[in-house]
Amino acid sequence: MPWPLFAKAFGWLAATDEDGDTPILVVWHPRLRRHFTGSDAWRRAVRASIHAPQPDPADADRKEGQS
């Protein structure tokens, strides 16, 4: 799969962290507070973009009280 192509379509960007001996790929989104590192970073970024977010637990408690 062309994961980098799909991730870039969702707005994800890439950078390298070259502080250590080997550079580390960092895939991040400028509007989200998420970033991924490692060999499967592109795939994880795409999966985060296409999956619905988990409901906020505090919001679920509030909805139960309204019923």
C-alpha positions as CSV (number, residue, x, y, z in Angstrom):
1,M,0.0,0.0,0.0
2,P,1.2,3.5,-0.7
3,W,0.7,4.7,2.9
4,P,2.7,7.9,2.6
5,L,0.6,9.0,-0.4
6,F,-2.7,8.3,1.6
7,A,-1.4,10.0,4.7
8,K,-0.3,13.1,2.8
9,A,-3.8,13.4,1.3
10,F,-5.1,13.6,4.9
11,G,-2.6,16.3,5.7
12,W,0.1,14.4,7.6
13,L,3.7,15.6,7.3
14,A,7.0,13.9,7.8
15,A,10.1,14.9,9.6
16,T,13.3,13.2,10.8
17,D,14.7,13.3,14.3
18,E,18.4,13.2,13.9
19,D,19.5,13.6,17.5
20,G,20.6,10.0,17.9
21,D,22.9,7.7,15.9
22,T,20.1,6.7,13.5
23,P,17.5,9.1,12.2
24,I,13.9,8.4,13.3
25,L,10.9,9.1,11.0
26,V,8.2,11.2,12.7
27,V,4.9,11.5,11.0
28,W,2.8,14.3,12.4
29,H,-0.3,16.4,11.7
30,P,-0.2,20.2,12.0
31,R,-3.8,20.5,13.3
32,L,-3.9,17.4,15.5
33,R,-2.0,16.6,18.6
34,R,-0.9,13.2,17.2
35,H,2.4,12.0,15.9
36,F,3.7,8.5,15.1
37,T,7.2,7.1,14.8
38,G,8.8,3.9,13.5
39,S,8.5,1.8,10.5
40,D,4.7,1.7,10.5
41,A,4.2,5.4,11.2
42,W,2.6,6.2,7.8
43,R,0.1,3.3,8.2
44,R,-0.8,4.3,11.7
45,A,-1.4,7.9,10.5
46,V,-3.8,6.8,7.8
47,R,-5.7,4.5,10.2
48,A,-6.0,7.3,12.7
49,S,-7.5,9.5,9.9
50,I,-10.1,7.1,8.7
51,H,-11.3,5.8,12.1
52,A,-13.9,7.6,14.1
53,P,-12.6,9.0,17.4
54,Q,-13.6,7.3,20.6
55,P,-16.3,9.0,22.6
56,D,-15.2,11.1,25.5
57,P,-15.9,9.1,28.8
58,A,-17.1,12.3,30.5
59,D,-19.5,13.0,27.7
60,A,-21.0,9.5,28.0
61,D,-21.6,10.0,31.7
62,R,-23.5,13.2,31.0
63,K,-25.7,11.6,28.4
64,E,-26.6,8.8,30.8
65,G,-27.8,11.4,33.3
66,Q,-30.1,13.0,30.8
67,S,-32.1,9.8,30.0
